[in-house]
Every structure is written in structure tokens, then in C-alpha cells.
Amino acid sequence: MNIWQLIQHRIPDGLLNKLEKGKHKLPDIFQAKVTEQLNGALFTVQKGGVSFSAKISGVVEVGKEYVFHSMREEKGLVLRVDRTISAIENATQSLPGNRTPSKGLQHLQAQSTIHRLEHHIREVGVKLAPPDLQQLAKVIDRYQGAQKEITMELTKFLIVRNAATPEAVHKNLPFLTAALLDDESLGSTMEKVKQLISVSKEASPETLKLQAQLEKIAIPAPLQSQKEIVLFLKQLFSNTGLDYENTLFQRLHSQQPLSSQPLEQLKPLLLEYAKGMMNMEESGFVAKLVNKLTGFQLLSREEGSFQHLFLPIPVVVEKESREWYVHLSSKKKKGEGIDPDYCRIVLYLDLPLFSTTLVDLFVQQRVITLSIHHSYPPLGDLVEKGLPQLKENLYQKGYTLSAIKTVHKQEDGLEELPLDFVKKIFSTSGEGVDFRI
């Protein structure tokens, strides 16, 4: 059994079965497509890449999109029709921010999904049966714009990772899309679980530990020093349980009993808490959080002499829950630490002034190259003016700043930044730079 299999094996079957039902807490107003009439007013509805059944109040036609109001009634979920989405309006709303796809995305999506998957498996030398390819293409085509391209990249990543077991690609893809493409942030999902526990009558030691862990996993504001930041990131990785299965794997390898592993981390505490839940809505919240954590875990991996570590950071920016991501790649080192002489750090940040910002830092023999993708026009000038001070600060820490590059994304290219981030965390090469030091 490898680490990836262990990650999934530790999730109880009962909770896995609730992942699809529980991971979608619908907003009060949303857009979705009616795909099938089941019985009377009961229909199958598709929102993004997710399908679910609900009773609809109002006249609808299968195949059309509508704006719905969601309501919880005693007998279950009811959707009230607000208005129909016309074909023209739908085309302009297919991407976040009501933007049409950029030219780069339009070029990519002009090719069929099947053709692109076939081309990829030929490139990597993997064989997939036509039914498997069709099933994967069907999942990818549920998304649009940049989200579709991200799903394509995640699928390609899984195909390479699971060349010997194609069925694992279908099993793992929902975990990854839940982690990176869900409308609800990790912090928001954790907050709902916190509220659930706060009104629970359960007061076992494990429940109290779970409550304490949920309180810990939020970025303190502000972090004043580099030491505080490093300590927080180390604790976050351990507290969330992103290394939980790796610890279990090491215990199995050394023939230590698994029962001796204490329940201290978020993921195993969630799994333990889920065993005693009866309410489907409550278990849905927990399942959704477990699903997200599992997806983030699958992004951490080892490749030859390199290790890759993925870390989600729940933050609150201007009273709104958001997510930052850190991806670390380095040569393997004794003690499983990051090699400071040879590593790559990719940051995906959502900042009040700079908005969405992507930072890619590459270190080789303590020589640093840096690229910053952003949507804040003055940032390029600010970086250029700050180069002497940045160079001096790094020199004091034993590093040499070789070059830096800033890439300004125009308004119509903003949806590509999450895609750029996903491509970078799966790539192994650095980029060109603009300013030579």
C-alpha cells in the first residue's frame, strides 16, 4: 500500500458516500442547469461540475439554465425559479467575474477534450481505455473557462501519478477539484464545522481536541517576523493532518501499532468525530472538509530526489474568508526539511491592494531568481525601485538575487492566474527574468 492509497483508505466508507451529498452547501441565489426530470417537480440540477436532485417550484425546461433561490423545507431542498438564463447571457457569465475567456483559453478549448487527453497519454506513454478517456472528458467538460483548464491539468497530473491504476484517476479527481475549485474556501468550511461542534451535545476528549484544532488553524494577524511565519507554516502542516497518513505509513513500515498514534491532528479528529454523527447535513459539512484536506494532501508528493509540499493557508482579508497557497519543492534532505540551497517556492496570494498575486521563487546554490504575476499596475515600478534594498537584505542572509521578473495581467487575463499557479506547481523548470542584477 502506498501513501496515496493510505490517504483514501483511512476515510470510512460511510463518510466517503456522503462526500458528494455533503460537499455542496448551496448559496441562497445561484445559477444552474436543469438536466433531467425525475418525477413530477423533482429534477436533476447541475451547478458547475456538480449534479444533485431537488424539488423545483416553478416552470422549467430540461436543458435550460436558470437563476434559483434555494430554500430548506421540512421535506428537503426546494429551488424557486427566479429567471431563465438566455444563451447570450450564459456565454458572458461562463467565467468568474462575468468575463469571456481570454484568447489563450479560447485557443486551448477549441480542441476537443478527448483529443487533448489522447495527445497527453501518448506523450507520457500511458495507456487508457477509450471508456476511461470518455469518462474523464465528461468530468472535465462540466467546467468552463479557466476552471476547465485547471481540471485538465489536474487530470494530466493524476494520469502520470496513477499510470498503473487508471481507476485511481477517476477516484482522486473529485478530491482535487473539491480542494481547488470549490466555491467555498477552506476557512469557511472550517467555520461551519466549528459552529456545528459548538452546538453539539458531544463533549468527548476527541471533540474538545477537534474544537481546539479548528481554533488554531487560522493565520494570526499580523505575523511580525520571519521566525513567526516559519513556525506558523510548520504548525499548520502538522495541525491540519496533511502529514497524518505519512506518519501512519512510517509506523507500518517500522511495524509499530497504528493504535498507538494519538488523535491530535485535524483530519483524524474529523474522521473520529464523523463516526458518531447521525444528521446528514452535519456529516455533509465534515465530509466536505475531509474531502478538501484529502485533495490538498494529494498535491504533496515525492519525485525521484525531489519532494513537493503543498500547503493551504486559510486567512481572513477585509472580513472575508480567503485562501492562500504555498507550494514548496526541494531536494530531499535528511530530517525531511527543505534544502535552502536548492528549492522552489510558489505562492498564490489574495491581497487587499495587489489583488490576486502569484510569486515564483527559485533558489539554486543560494542564487535566487524571482517572478511576480500580478494585476496591480504600479507594482512593476515598486519592485524596480526596491531592488537595491531587496538585494542587500538577501545578501545579509547569505543569498544572491540574480534576476527578477514582473508580469502584469490585464483585466481579461485575471482568470488565468489560478491556472498559471496550477501549471507551475506541476512543472520542474524555471522562467526567464527581466531585471538582471
C-alpha positions in Angstrom: 0.0 0.0 0.0 1.5 3.4 -1.0 0.8 6.8 0.6 -1.9 7.8 -1.9 -3.8 4.6 -1.2 -3.4 5.0 2.5 -4.8 8.6 2.3 -8.0 7.2 0.9 -8.1 4.0 2.9 -8.3 5.9 6.2 -11.6 7.6 5.2 -14.6 5.5 6.3 -16.8 4.2 3.5 -19.8 5.8 5.1 -18.2 9.2 5.1 -17.0 8.8 1.5 -20.5 8.0 0.4 -21.6 11.4 1.9 -18.9 13.4 0.2 -20.9 14.1 -2.9 -24.1 14.8 -0.9 -22.4 16.9 1.7 -19.8 19.0 -0.1 -22.2 21.5 -1.6 -23.8 24.0 0.7 -25.8 26.0 -1.9 -25.8 29.8 -1.7 -29.2 31.5 -1.4 -29.1 32.6 -5.1 -27.2 30.7 -7.8 -27.2 29.8 -11.5 -27.7 26.1 -12.6 -28.8 23.9 -15.4 -31.8 21.6 -15.3 -30.6 18.3 -16.8 -33.3 15.7 -16.1 -36.9 15.4 -14.8 -37.1 12.6 -12.3 -40.6 12.6 -11.0 -43.1 15.5 -11.1 -41.4 18.5 -9.6 -38.2 16.5 -8.7 -35.4 17.3 -11.1 -31.6 16.7 -11.5 -29.8 20.1 -11.5 -26.2 20.8 -12.5 -24.2 23.6 -10.9 -20.7 23.9 -12.3 -19.3 20.3 -12.2 -21.8 19.0 -9.7 -25.2 17.4 -10.2 -27.8 16.9 -7.5 -31.6 16.3 -7.2 -34.0 18.9 -5.9 -37.7 19.8 -6.0 -38.3 22.9 -8.2 -41.0 25.4 -7.6 -41.9 27.0 -10.9 -42.0 26.0 -14.6 -38.7 24.8 -16.1 -37.5 23.0 -19.2 -34.8 20.3 -19.3 -31.6 21.6 -20.9 -32.1 25.3 -19.9 -30.3 27.3 -17.2 -32.0 29.3 -14.5 -31.2 31.5 -11.6 -32.6 29.8 -8.5 -33.4 30.7 -4.9 -32.5 27.8 -2.6 -34.8 27.1 0.4 -34.7 24.4 3.1 -38.1 23.0 3.9 -39.0 20.1 6.2 -39.1 17.6 3.3 -35.7 18.8 1.9 -34.3 21.2 -0.6 -36.6 23.3 -2.8 -35.4 25.6 -5.6 -37.6 28.5 -6.6 -37.1 29.8 -10.1 -36.1 33.5 -10.3 -35.5 33.8 -14.0 -34.2 32.0 -17.1 -30.6 32.5 -18.4 -30.6 33.2 -22.1 -27.9 31.7 -24.3 -26.3 35.0 -24.9 -26.2 35.9 -21.2 -24.9 32.5 -20.3 -22.0 32.9 -22.7 -20.9 36.1 -20.9 -21.2 34.5 -17.5 -19.2 31.3 -18.1 -16.2 32.6 -16.2 -15.8 34.2 -12.8 -16.3 38.0 -12.9 -18.6 37.7 -16.0 -15.6 37.7 -18.4 -15.4 35.9 -21.6 -12.4 33.5 -22.0 -9.1 35.1 -22.8 -7.6 34.4 -26.3 -5.2 31.8 -24.8 -8.1 29.9 -23.2 -10.2 30.1 -26.3 -7.4 28.6 -28.4 -7.0 25.7 -25.9 -10.7 25.0 -25.7 -11.1 25.0 -29.5 -9.6 21.4 -29.3 -11.8 18.6 -28.1 -11.1 17.3 -24.6 -10.8 13.8 -25.8 -8.2 14.8 -28.4 -6.2 16.7 -25.8 -6.3 13.7 -23.4 -5.2 11.3 -26.1 -2.3 13.6 -27.0 -1.2 13.7 -23.4 -1.2 10.0 -22.7 0.8 9.5 -25.9 3.4 12.0 -24.7 3.8 10.3 -21.3 3.5 6.8 -22.6 0.4 5.8 -20.5 -2.4 3.6 -21.8 -6.0 4.4 -21.0 -9.0 2.5 -22.4 -11.4 4.6 -24.6 -14.2 4.3 -21.9 -11.9 5.7 -19.3 -10.9 8.6 -21.5 -14.5 9.4 -22.2 -15.4 9.4 -18.6 -12.6 11.8 -17.7 -13.5 14.0 -20.6 -17.1 14.1 -19.4 -15.9 15.3 -15.9 -13.6 18.0 -17.5 -16.3 19.3 -19.8 -18.5 20.1 -16.8 -16.3 23.1 -16.2 -15.8 26.2 -18.3 -13.0 28.7 -18.9 -10.0 28.6 -16.6 -11.7 26.1 -14.3 -11.9 23.6 -17.2 -8.2 24.1 -17.9 -7.3 23.6 -14.2 -9.3 20.4 -14.2 -7.4 19.3 -17.3 -4.1 19.9 -15.6 -5.2 18.0 -12.5 -6.3 15.1 -14.7 -3.0 15.0 -16.5 -1.2 15.1 -13.2 -3.2 12.1 -11.9 -2.7 10.1 -15.1 1.1 10.3 -14.7 0.8 9.5 -10.9 -1.5 6.6 -11.4 -0.2 5.1 -14.7 -0.6 1.5 -13.3 -4.0 2.0 -11.9 -6.2 4.2 -14.2 -9.3 3.7 -11.9 -7.4 5.8 -9.3 -7.6 8.8 -11.6 -11.4 8.8 -11.5 -11.4 8.3 -7.8 -8.9 11.1 -7.0 -10.0 13.8 -9.4 -13.1 14.8 -7.2 -10.8 15.3 -4.2 -8.5 17.7 -6.2 -11.4 19.7 -7.7 -13.0 20.0 -4.3 -9.8 21.3 -2.9 -9.0 23.9 -5.6 -12.3 24.7 -7.4 -14.9 24.7 -4.7 -16.9 28.0 -4.4 -16.4 27.8 -0.6 -13.0 28.5 0.9 -11.3 26.1 3.3 -11.7 28.7 6.1 -15.5 29.0 5.5 -15.9 25.2 5.6 -13.9 25.0 8.9 -16.0 27.8 10.3 -19.2 25.8 9.6 -17.8 22.7 11.3 -16.8 24.9 14.3 -20.4 26.2 14.6 -21.6 22.6 14.3 -19.4 21.4 17.2 -20.3 24.5 19.3 -24.0 23.5 19.4 -23.2 19.7 19.7 -24.0 17.9 22.9 -21.0 15.7 22.4 -18.2 16.6 24.9 -15.7 13.7 24.5 -12.0 14.4 24.7 -11.6 14.0 20.9 -14.4 16.5 20.3 -12.7 19.1 22.6 -9.4 18.4 20.8 -11.1 18.9 17.4 -12.6 22.2 18.6 -9.1 23.4 19.8 -7.5 22.4 16.4 -10.1 24.3 14.4 -9.4 27.4 16.6 -5.6 27.1 15.9 -5.8 26.8 12.1 -6.2 30.4 11.1 -3.4 32.8 10.3 -2.6 35.1 13.2 -2.7 38.7 12.2 -0.3 40.2 11.9 2.7 37.8 11.8 5.6 40.2 12.8 8.7 38.2 11.9 10.2 35.6 9.6 10.5 33.3 12.6 6.8 33.6 13.4 5.9 32.9 9.8 8.1 29.8 9.5 6.8 28.5 12.9 3.1 29.1 11.8 3.6 27.2 8.5 5.3 24.2 10.2 2.5 24.0 12.8 -0.2 24.5 10.1 1.0 21.5 8.1 1.1 19.3 11.2 -2.1 20.6 12.8 -4.3 20.1 9.7 -3.1 16.4 9.5 -1.7 16.8 6.0 1.2 14.5 7.1 -1.1 12.1 9.0 -1.0 9.3 6.5 2.7 9.7 6.0 3.2 9.1 9.8 0.9 6.1 9.6 2.9 4.8 6.6 6.2 5.1 8.6 4.6 3.3 11.5 3.5 0.4 9.2 7.0 0.3 7.7 8.6 0.1 11.1 5.9 -2.4 12.3 4.6 -0.1 15.0 0.9 -0.5 16.0 -1.3 2.1 14.5 -3.4 2.3 17.6 -0.5 4.0 19.4 -0.9 7.0 17.1 -2.6 9.8 19.2 -5.5 11.7 17.7 -4.1 15.2 17.7 -4.5 16.5 14.2 -7.5 17.9 12.4 -8.1 15.2 9.8 -8.0 12.1 12.1 -10.1 14.1 14.6 -12.7 14.8 11.9 -12.8 11.2 10.9 -13.3 10.1 14.6 -16.0 12.8 15.1 -17.8 11.7 11.9 -18.3 8.2 13.4 -20.9 9.4 15.9 -22.9 11.7 13.6 -26.4 10.8 12.5 -27.6 14.1 10.9 -26.9 14.0 7.1 -26.4 17.8 6.9 -23.9 17.8 9.7 -22.0 14.8 8.3 -22.0 16.7 5.0 -20.1 19.6 6.5 -17.5 17.3 7.9 -17.3 15.2 4.7 -16.7 18.4 2.7 -13.8 19.4 4.9 -12.2 15.9 4.8 -12.6 16.0 1.1 -10.7 19.3 0.8 -7.9 18.2 3.1 -7.5 14.9 1.1 -7.3 16.9 -2.1 -4.5 19.1 -0.7 -2.7 16.0 0.5 -2.7 14.5 -2.9 -0.8 17.6 -4.2 2.2 16.8 -2.0 4.4 14.1 -3.4 7.9 12.8 -4.0 9.5 12.6 -7.4 12.9 11.0 -7.6 15.3 13.0 -5.5 12.8 15.8 -5.0 10.0 16.4 -2.6 6.9 18.6 -3.2 4.9 20.0 -0.3 1.5 21.8 -0.8 0.0 23.9 2.0 -3.3 25.7 2.0 -3.5 28.8 4.3 -7.0 29.9 5.4 -6.9 33.7 6.0 -9.4 36.5 6.6 -8.9 39.5 4.4 -11.1 42.5 4.9 -13.5 40.4 7.0 -13.8 37.8 4.1 -12.5 34.2 4.3 -10.0 33.5 1.6 -7.2 31.0 0.8 -3.6 31.4 0.2 -1.5 28.5 -1.2 2.2 27.7 -0.7 3.9 25.1 -2.8 7.5 24.0 -1.8 9.8 21.9 -4.0 13.3 20.9 -2.9 15.9 18.2 -3.0 15.3 15.5 -0.4 17.2 16.2 2.8 17.9 14.2 6.0 15.2 15.1 8.5 12.8 15.8 5.7 13.5 19.5 5.8 13.6 22.0 2.9 17.0 22.3 1.2 17.9 26.0 1.5 20.4 25.7 -1.3 18.1 24.2 -3.9 14.4 24.8 -3.8 11.4 26.4 -5.4 8.6 28.2 -3.6 5.4 29.2 -5.4 2.9 31.5 -3.5 -0.7 32.2 -4.5 -2.0 35.2 -2.5 -5.2 37.2 -2.4 -4.2 40.6 -1.1 -6.3 43.8 -0.4 -4.3 46.2 -2.6 -2.5 43.9 -5.0 -5.5 41.5 -5.5 -4.5 38.1 -6.8 -0.7 37.7 -6.8 1.5 34.8 -7.9 5.1 34.7 -6.6 7.6 32.2 -8.0 10.9 32.0 -6.2 13.7 29.7 -7.4 16.9 29.0 -5.4 19.9 27.2 -6.9 23.2 27.2 -4.9 21.8 30.1 -2.9 21.3 32.2 -6.1 17.7 33.4 -6.3 15.5 34.2 -9.4 12.1 35.7 -8.7 9.0 36.3 -10.8 5.8 38.0 -9.7 2.5 37.8 -11.7 0.0 40.4 -10.6 -2.9 42.7 -11.5 -1.7 45.9 -9.8 -0.1 48.2 -12.5 2.3 50.2 -10.1 3.8 47.0 -8.8 6.4 46.8 -11.5 7.8 50.2 -10.7 7.7 49.5 -7.0 9.7 46.3 -7.4 12.3 48.0 -9.6 12.8 50.8 -7.0 13.1 48.3 -4.2 15.7 46.1 -5.9 18.8 47.5 -4.1 17.2 47.0 -0.7 15.9 43.5 -1.6 19.3 42.5 -2.9 21.0 43.8 0.3 18.6 42.0 2.6 19.1 38.7 0.8 22.9 39.2 0.8 22.8 39.6 4.6 21.1 36.2 4.8 23.7 34.5 2.5 21.7 34.7 -0.8 22.4 36.4 -4.1 19.5 37.9 -6.1 20.3 37.1 -9.7 17.2 38.4 -11.5 13.6 39.4 -11.1 10.6 39.5 -13.4 7.1 41.1 -13.0 4.2 40.1 -15.2 1.2 42.4 -15.2 -2.1 40.6 -16.0 -4.7 42.7 -17.8 -8.3 42.5 -16.6 -9.3 40.0 -19.3 -6.4 37.7 -18.2 -7.1 37.6 -14.5 -8.9 34.3 -14.6 -5.7 32.7 -15.9 -3.7 33.3 -12.7 -5.1 30.3 -10.8 -4.3 28.2 -14.0 -0.8 29.7 -14.1 -0.4 28.6 -10.4 -1.5 25.0 -11.1 0.8 24.7 -14.1 3.8 26.0 -12.0 3.3 23.5 -9.2 3.4 20.6 -11.7 6.3 22.0 -13.7 10.0 21.5 -12.9 11.7 24.3 -14.9 12.2 28.0 -14.0 11.2 31.0 -16.1 13.1 33.8 -17.8 13.6 37.1 -16.0 13.5 40.8 -16.9 15.9 42.5 -14.5 19.5 41.3 -14.3 21.3 42.2 -11.1 
